[in-house]
Amino acid sequence: MESADDASCRYKRLGCEIQFRDQLLIAFLTSRPIRLKNLATLELGRHIMQVDGIFWLRLHADVTKNRKHIEATLTKGLTPYRETYLSPHFPSKLDFRCSDVEILL
């Protein structure tokens, strides 16, 4: 993720922001592997919550393939990157969202 801080994208508008988002998604999946279907439907406040400075992933049994409830903390090392991505100025730069995924992450 440290390479995301140094990203430079001269030729693509929003290239750095997209690269940052994609690297955060990969880091998220590396730390907490979930099915892509579940990843695509994640919503802040519903599946990803911040409690006392710690991000939590919560998926109810009815949305997982094996019908098992998932509740886990997200890697603390990614917290600064998540906060950067979720900061008020960052998401407004992106004109599109593939889903309600706000990440992450």
N, C-alpha and C positions, 0 to 999 in steps of 0.2 A: 504494500500500500504506500510505502514511502515514495515510490516512483510517481505516484499520483500527484504529489505536491510539486514535483518538478516538470510536470507535463507541459509541453508546448505544442500547439497545433496551429500552424500558420495557415493552412490551406482549407480548413473546414470550420465554418461557423459553428460554435458550440462543441467543437471537437474535444476540447479539454474537459468540459463538463460531462460529456457522454463517456469519455474514457474513465473519468473519476467514478461515475456511477457504475460502469461495467466492472471496474476493479473492485469496488465495494461489494457488488453482488457476488463476484468470485470468492472474495475473502469470506463473505457471509456463508456461502455454500461450503467452503472448506471447513469452517468452524462448526457449522450446524447443517449437515446435509439433509435436505428435504426434497421431495419430488418437485419437479418444475411446475406442475399444476398447482401445487400449494404455494410455491413462490410467486406465481403470477397473480394469485388472489390475495396476497398479504395486504392488510390495511393497518395504518397507524391507528393506535387507540383500540383496535379490535384484536389484532394478532400480535402486534409489536407495541409494547408499552415501556415507558421509562418510569421506574419506581426507585426513588432515593438515588438517582444518578446511575442506576443499573438498567440496561435494556433487557427486556424479557420477550421470549417468543412463546406464544400460547396458541396451540391449534387443538380444537375440540375433536373428539374421536370421530364425529360424523363427517369430518372433512379429510381424514387421513385414510390411506388405502388399507392399512392393517387395522383400522378402527381403534387405534390406541391414542389416548390423549398425549399431546406433547407439550411440556412446559419446561423451559430451560433458559438459563441466562445466556446472553450473547457475550462473546469475547470482549473483555474490557479494553484490550488493545485497539479495538476498532471504534471505541466510543468517540474519540476526537474526530474521526473521519465521518461517522454517522452524524455527529452534531454539525459538522461543516456542511454536509449534504442537506440536512434538515433546516439549516439556518434560513431565515426569511429571504435573503437575497439569492441564494443558490437555486432553489427549485423554480423561481420565477424566470430564470434565464432559459429554461427548457420549454420549448413551445409544445411539446408532446409528451404523452405518457403512454406506454404500451398497456398499462393496466393501472390499478390503484396502488401498485407497489410504490411505496414512498421510501423504502429501505431504511431501508435498511439499515436496513440494515442497519 
